[in-house]
Amino acid sequence: MRGPGSRAEKSAGGVQSAGFKDIEKDLRERRFVPVYLLYGEETLMRDEVASALVDAILDGEMDPSTRDFNLTTFDAAETPADTITGAIVSLPIFAPKRVIVVKNLDALKVEAEARIADAIFQMPGTNVVILVAEKNDGRRRIFNVVTRVGRAVEFKRLYPRDAQDWVIKKAGRMGLTLDARAALYLVSAVGVDLRRLETELEKIRTYLGDVEGARVSENDIAELVGKSLEEDIFALLDAVGNRNLDAALDCLNSITRRGEPAIRVITMVAWQLRGILQARLLRDAKMPMNKIISELGRAPFAVRKCLAQAERFSPADLRTALTLCHGADLEVKTGTLSERLVLERLILNLCRTGRRSPGRKPGRLAGCNRTE
């Protein structure tokens, strides 16, 4: 039988919060709290952990024939509160445990949420409730219930480097071999959404055939996945370096039309700026190109692009630009401004920061070229 924590461990990709480690301990010891709240943007990892909990709770010593009678899954957006509360307070059927999974918890109205919270306090000790949500609103009653009697774990989007590690491990389990550069190229092309990355890996495996250990190159990924977000970010920063606000906003429009969330755009811009700064400092220190490539851990073409873009920015410019990205990140997370406005302000301020290319005249708006 599969180990109780194996699915959760594979999903986590090595990135674990304190709350996640508590769940790992519950899985190993098969000792479970009455209620779990799993929330956050990283839906694949979140759903895999929910499945791992269900398996560990119900598979134990339970007769497999009774499993379906003691596992009930509801969509809170489509199920009446009375149906959910009825299941929560019901005893198991010919089994020691019963699991109730409630998805789309965010869709609950206040009254329905209060009734479900009351049901959790009244349910028999044999039952475990797993709540799945996008957000954790600490002001709502049901989340306070979880704080008192259960565990809440947030599943955040991974940072690009962590997503790269996840891709390498996931590919290995699928019988594929990706080196660090190929994995990073895939993350740059697809983003850090693990469900999308898993889908692309499945496409790659189908393309290469069932060859155990098949090696995946950057060319394979480029052919199957298409233009990468990294390329769009390169173009955006080219425009910023030239103080061409029109072109920079066109690049931003191209990126956002693909449905890229603001946080990811900001993260990728900051990641690229950091790469440009590192490449610039290493080159200034007279480090050979092959060692710069090794130090940055990026594909050779990406390092060459970083060095080319470094000509348009001073180290001070780049540090200022990273500070601007940090500020934009905070604005999006706090919701003080609309995401679109935050992104446009960031691009405007980056244009003001980037040094003008030789022979280019500054535009009328703080040195940015913009056609009225």
N, C-alpha and C positions, 0 to 999 in steps of 0.2 A: 504493500500500500504506500502511496505517496506520503512523505513526511508532512505533518500538519502545517509547517511553516514554509514549505518549499515554494509554493506559488507566490506567497507574499514576498519572500526573499528575492525571487527572480524578477518580480515586478519592480521592486524598489531600486534595482540597478545600483545598489551601494549607497544611495542617498536616503538617509533615514533620520526622522525627527525623533525627539524623546518619546512622543506619543506613539510613533510607529514601533519603537523598540518595546514599549509596553505591550503592544499587540503581539509582537513576536514572542514575548515571554508567555502571554496567554496561550498562544498556539502551541508552544513547546510543552507547557505544563498542563494544557487542557483544563485550565481554570478560567472561567469567563465571567465578566461583569454583566449586569442585566441589560445594558444598552450601550451601543457604539454609534457614534456619529462620524461618518466619513465624508469629508467635504473638500472642495477645491477644484481647480481648473484641470488638473491632470487626471482625466477620467479613466484612462486605461489602468493606471496604477491603483486608483481608488476602487474600481470595479473588481480588479483582480484580488485585492485584499478582502473585499466583501465576500467574494467566492471562497477564498481561503478560510475565512471565519466559518462560513456555512459548512464547508467540508469538514473542518475540524470538530465542530460542535455536533454534527449529525452522523458522521461516519464512524466514530469511536466504536462502541460496543453495540450500536443500534442494528437491528435487523434491517437489511437494505430494503425489504419489502414495505417497511413503514416510513421510509424517508419522505416520500411524496406527501404523505398524510400530515407530516410535521414540519413542512417548509411551505410558507405562504409568502408570496411576493406581491406587493401592491404598488401601483403608480398613484401617488397622492393627488396628481392632477385629474385623475379619472375615477377615483374610488371614493364613495361616501365615507365620512368619518366613522359612522356607526359600524360599517363593515370592518374597518381597520381596528377599531377598539375591541370589537367582538373577538377578533382573532388574537389580539394581544392578551386578553384575559382568559382565553380558553386553555384547558389543560392539554398536554400531549396525548396522542392516541397510540396506546400500546408501545410507548417509548419513554425514555427518561428525559428527553429534551424536545423543545419546540422552538423553531426560529421564525421570526416575522421580519421580512425585509420591506422597508418603505422607501421607495425611490421618489425623486423630485419633491423632496420635503419642502423646498422653497415655495411650492404652489399652494401649501395649506393656508387657509384663511385663519384669522386669529381664534375664532370660536372652535373650529375643528382642531386646531393645534392644541388648545387648552384641554379638550376632551381626550386627545391622544396622550398628552402629558399625564393626565389623571389616571388613564388606563395603565401606563407604565408603572406608576406607584402601586396599583392594585393587582398587577399580574402575578401569577404564581412564580415561585422561585425556579421552576423548571424552564422558564421561557427566557429567550434572549431576543432583543429587538436590535436590528441593524438599520440605522437611518442614513440615507444617502442624499447629499445636498450639494449645491454649488457654493453656497456661502454659509458662514456661521455668524448669525446675528445675535450677539450676546444679550440684546435687549428682549428677545423673545423667550417666552416661558419654557418651551421645550428644550431650548439650548441650556437653560439654567438647570433643568432636570438632569440633562446629560452630565453637567459639571458635578452634580451632587452624587449621582449613582453610577456613572459610566465613564467612558473615555471618548474624547473628541480628537480626531487626527486630521490635520490639513494636508492635502496633496497639492503642492505647488508645482507649477511648471519648472522643469529642470533648467539650470543654466546650460549654455551650449557645451561646455566641457563635460558636464555630468551626463548630458544627453549623448555625447560622443561615446562615453564609457558604456552607457546602456546599449547603444547600437552594436558595439563590438561584442558584448556578452550575448545579446539577443541573437545576433547573426550566428554566433558560434553554436547556440542551441538549435538553430535552424539548419546547421550543416554548411554554413557559409564562412568564409574567412575574409574579414575586412581589416586592413591596417588602420592606424590612427588617422592618416590623411584622408583615406577613402571615407571613413566614418564621419570625419569632420565635414567633408564635402557634402555628404548626404544630409547632415544636420543643417548646414548652410542653405541647402536647396529646399528642404522641406520644413524646417523649423524644429522646435523642441516638443511638439505635440507627439507623445509616444504612440498614440493610436495611428496617426498618419505615418510615423516612421515604421511601425510594424507593417502597415499596408504596403509601403514601398519595398520593404525587405521581402515580403511575399511575392511582389511583382518580380523582383530581381531573382529570387530563387526559381520562379517559374521560367524566367528568361534563360537562365543558365542550365536548367535541367536538374534532375536529382543526382547531382554529383557531390558526394560527401566531401566537405572541405573545399568546395569550389572557391577560388579566389576572385574577389570582386574588386575591380579597378575603378579609378575615378572616371575613366571613359565609359565604363558600363553604367555608372550612376548618371553621368551627364546625358547619355543616350536615352535612358529610360525615364528619368525624372524631369529633365528639361532645365530651363533657365532657373538659376538659384536666386534666393533672396540676397545672398552675399554679392552677386553681380549687380543687383539693383542698388545695394548699399554702396558698392564701389562707384557706380554712376552718380549716386546722390552726393557722395563726398567729393567726387571730381567737380561737380557743379558748385559745391560749397567752396572748395579750394579756389575756384575761378571767380568767386563772388557773383555767381550767376543765379540770382534768386528765382527767376522764371524757370530755368532748367531744374533747379533743386526741387521746386514745388511740383513740376511735372513728374519728376522721379517719385516724389512722395505720393502723388495721386496714383501712379502706376502700382506702387506697393500696397496702398490702402484698398485699391479696387480688387486686389487679390484676397481681401478679407484678413490681412495681417493685423492682429491687435496692436494697439499703441505701445503697450509694454514691450512687446517683442521687437517692434521697430526700434524703440529707444535702446533696448538691450543690444541689438545687433549694431546700431550706430556706435554705441560706446565700445563694444567689443572690437570693431574695426578701428576706431580711433586709438584704442589701446595698442592694437597691433602696429599701427603706423608709428606711434610714439616709441614702442620697443624697437622696431626696425631702425628708426632714425638714430636712437641712442647707440645701438649695437654697431651700426655703420660708422657713426662718428668715432666709436672706439676702435675702428680699423679691424673689426671682426670680418673674416672671410665669409663670402656668400653662403657656402655650404654649412658653416657653423650657425649663421643667422637663421637659415631654414630649420636646422635642427633645434635651435633654441626656441623659436616661435612655435614649432610643432604644426606648421601649416604647409599646404601644398606649395611647391616652388613658384607657380604662377601667382599665387596669392601673396607670397612674400615680395616678389618683384613688384606687384601692384602697390603694396604697402610702401615700398621704398620710393616708387614713382610719386605717390601721393604725399610722401614726406617732404618733397620739394616745395609743396604749396603751404606748408605749415611749419612754424617754429615749435620747438618743444613747449615753450610757454603757451602758444596758441592751443596746442593739443591738450595741455593740462586744463586750460580754461574751458575748452570744449567738453572735456570729461565732467567737469563740475556742472556745466549746463545740462548735460545728460542726466546727472544725478538729481538735479533740481526738477527736471521734467518728469523723471520717474516718480518722485514724491508727489508731484501735482496730480498725476494720473491716479496713483494709489489712494490719495486722500479725496479725490473727486472734487477739488476746488474749482476746476475748469473742465470744459468738455475735452474729450481726448483729441478731437480734431484741432481745437484751438491750441492745446499744449504742443502738438506736433508742429503746427505752423509757426508758433512762437520759437520753438527750438530751432527750426531751420533758419528762421530770420536771424536769430542770435548767433548761430553757427556761421552764417554768411558774414556777419559783422566781425567775427573772430578770425576767420581764415584770411591768410595773407593773399594779396592780389597777385595773380600770375604776371610775369614780365610782359610788358607791352599791352596789358589790358587796362582800360580806363575804368575807374570806379563808377558805379552807378549812382543814381540820385538818392537812393535810400541806404544811408550808412554804408556806402561802398558796395552794395549789392546791385547787380544788373537786373532791372525789372521793367518790362515794357508796360506802359500805362494803357 
